[in-house]
């Protein structure tokens, strides 16, 4: 009898635990945290516009989820339950593998002039920041990237928001040296590009900022929070 009661208790506890886990996996408007950041990153990789990867399940994320569900022939309610999460993960892993293969081929076929971009950029470390600057006497962020790429025969638009429109989008986990990385470092619209740098590998990029001029930075909390996306030109 005691064994039966113990077994029944364990079954009930297991059912409650399973229900709790299922409930914890349900993401919706108002949810926030790491799970939302992962969701937003996956949707962004799948080319669903989520804006900034800020860990907040707002209207933009809900619309992206709704669009995914509709295209995947799931119940389109904008809520991420186990079924939707499974479908997103499956497609994301497939997309990730595809992008990884493309990145590998891209690295193998990278033109020699592109391999010189970083060495050129590093020559200007310490050059002061100048608003509107486009020469070695002083650069702003987009003036710096434009100048460095121009030295290798690659033309870029003058301002960062325009540079974000050229080339091919690149997921964060597929960044390779020479990719342009974009940020919003201003208050207001979190989706508006206001800064650009050149990725140099190992989680670092080189850029012109008003605090240090041309310098190398890591993806600290400050930069990660403002990160918008990357382009390969």
C-alpha positions in Angstrom: 0.0 0.0 0.0 2.8 2.4 1.0 4.7 1.5 -2.2 1.5 2.2 -4.3 1.1 5.6 -2.6 4.8 6.4 -3.1 4.6 5.5 -6.8 1.4 7.5 -7.2 3.1 10.5 -5.5 6.1 10.3 -7.9 3.8 10.1 -10.9 1.9 13.2 -9.8 5.1 15.1 -9.0 6.4 14.1 -12.5 3.2 15.4 -14.1 3.4 18.7 -12.3 7.1 19.0 -13.2 6.3 18.3 -16.9 3.5 20.9 -16.9 5.8 23.4 -15.2 8.5 22.9 -17.9 5.9 23.2 -20.7 4.6 26.4 -19.2 8.1 27.8 -18.7 8.7 27.2 -22.4 5.7 29.3 -23.4 6.9 32.8 -24.6 4.6 35.7 -25.3 4.3 39.4 -25.1 5.6 40.6 -21.7 8.2 37.8 -21.5 11.8 38.8 -21.2 15.3 37.4 -20.5 17.7 35.0 -22.1 15.1 32.8 -23.7 13.7 35.8 -25.6 17.2 36.8 -26.8 17.8 33.3 -28.1 14.3 33.4 -29.8 15.0 36.8 -31.4 18.5 35.7 -32.6 17.0 32.6 -34.2 14.2 34.5 -35.9 16.7 37.2 -37.1 18.9 34.5 -38.6 15.8 33.2 -40.4 15.3 36.7 -41.8 12.3 37.6 -39.7 12.6 41.3 -38.6 12.7 41.5 -34.8 14.5 44.8 -34.4 17.2 44.8 -31.7 18.0 41.6 -29.9 17.0 43.0 -26.5 15.5 40.1 -24.7 12.0 41.8 -24.6 9.0 40.1 -26.2 7.3 43.1 -27.6 5.0 43.8 -30.6 7.8 43.4 -33.2 8.8 40.0 -31.9 5.2 38.9 -31.8 4.7 39.9 -35.4 7.8 38.0 -36.4 6.5 34.9 -34.5 3.1 35.2 -36.1 4.6 35.4 -39.6 6.8 32.4 -38.9 3.8 30.4 -37.6 1.7 31.3 -40.7 4.5 30.2 -43.1 5.1 27.0 -41.1 1.3 26.2 -41.2 1.1 26.4 -37.4 -1.6 28.1 -35.3 -0.7 31.8 -35.9 -1.3 33.4 -32.4 2.1 35.0 -31.9 2.7 32.8 -28.8 5.8 30.5 -28.7 4.7 27.2 -27.3 6.7 23.9 -27.5 5.4 23.2 -31.1 6.4 26.6 -32.4 9.8 26.5 -30.6 10.5 23.0 -32.1 9.8 24.3 -35.6 11.9 27.4 -35.1 14.8 25.4 -33.7 14.7 22.9 -36.6 14.7 25.5 -39.3 17.3 27.6 -37.4 19.7 24.7 -37.1 19.3 23.9 -40.8 19.9 27.6 -41.7 22.9 27.8 -39.3 24.5 24.7 -40.9 24.0 26.3 -44.4 25.5 29.6 -43.4 28.4 27.9 -41.7 29.2 26.1 -45.0 28.9 29.3 -46.9 31.2 31.1 -44.4 33.8 28.3 -44.7 33.7 28.6 -48.5 33.9 32.4 -48.2 37.0 32.2 -46.0 38.7 29.9 -48.5 38.0 32.1 -51.4 38.6 35.5 -49.7 40.4 37.8 -52.1 43.9 38.9 -51.1 42.8 42.6 -51.1 40.2 41.8 -48.4 42.8 40.2 -46.2 44.6 43.5 -46.2 41.7 45.5 -44.8 42.4 44.7 -41.2 46.1 45.4 -41.4 45.3 48.7 -43.1 42.7 49.6 -40.4 45.2 48.8 -37.6 47.7 51.3 -39.0 45.3 54.1 -37.9 45.0 53.0 -34.2 45.3 56.2 -32.1 44.1 58.6 -34.8 41.6 61.0 -33.1 37.9 61.0 -33.6 36.6 64.0 -35.7 32.9 64.5 -36.4 32.5 64.2 -40.1 36.2 63.2 -40.5 37.2 61.2 -43.5 41.0 61.4 -43.6 43.9 60.1 -41.4 44.0 63.4 -39.7 40.7 62.5 -38.0 37.9 60.0 -38.7 34.3 59.5 -37.6 33.1 55.9 -37.6 31.7 55.6 -41.1 34.4 57.9 -42.5 37.0 55.4 -41.2 35.3 52.3 -42.6 34.8 54.0 -46.0 38.4 55.1 -46.1 39.9 51.7 -45.2 37.7 49.8 -47.7 38.4 52.4 -50.4 42.2 51.7 -50.0 41.4 48.2 -51.2 39.2 49.4 -54.1 35.9 48.8 -52.3 33.4 51.7 -52.4 31.1 52.3 -49.4 28.5 54.9 -48.9 29.4 57.9 -46.7 27.3 57.3 -43.6 26.7 54.2 -41.4 23.0 53.9 -42.0 23.7 53.7 -45.8 26.5 51.3 -45.3 24.1 49.0 -43.5 22.2 48.6 -46.8 25.0 47.3 -48.9 26.5 43.8 -49.0 25.0 40.6 -47.6 23.5 40.2 -44.1 25.6 38.1 -41.7 24.5 36.3 -38.5 26.6 37.1 -35.5 27.8 33.5 -35.1 29.1 33.6 -38.7 31.1 36.8 -38.5 34.5 36.7 -40.2 37.3 39.3 -40.3 36.4 42.3 -42.6 32.7 42.1 -41.9 31.1 45.4 -41.1 29.3 45.4 -37.7 26.6 47.9 -36.9 25.2 49.4 -33.6 22.8 51.8 -32.1 24.6 53.9 -29.5 22.1 56.6 -29.2 18.9 56.9 -27.2 15.6 56.7 -29.0 14.9 54.3 -31.8 16.8 51.2 -30.9 16.6 49.9 -34.5 18.4 52.8 -36.1 22.0 52.4 -37.1 24.3 55.0 -35.6 27.7 53.4 -35.5 29.8 51.0 -37.6 33.1 49.1 -37.1 35.1 46.4 -38.8 35.1 42.9 -37.3 38.7 41.7 -36.8 38.0 38.2 -35.4 38.0 36.6 -31.9 35.0 38.7 -30.8 36.6 42.1 -31.5 36.2 44.9 -33.9 38.0 48.1 -34.8 36.2 51.4 -34.9 36.4 55.2 -34.5 34.7 56.5 -31.3 34.6 59.9 -29.7 36.2 58.5 -26.5 39.3 56.8 -27.9 39.5 57.6 -31.6 40.5 54.6 -33.6 40.7 51.6 -31.2 39.9 47.9 -30.9 36.9 46.9 -28.8 35.3 43.7 -27.6 31.6 42.9 -27.5 31.2 44.1 -23.9 27.7 44.6 -22.5 27.6 48.1 -23.9 28.3 47.0 -27.4 26.3 43.8 -27.3 23.3 45.8 -26.1 23.5 48.1 -29.0 24.4 45.5 -31.7 22.0 45.6 -34.7 23.6 43.4 -37.3 26.5 42.9 -39.8 27.1 43.0 -43.5 29.7 41.4 -45.8 30.8 43.5 -48.8 
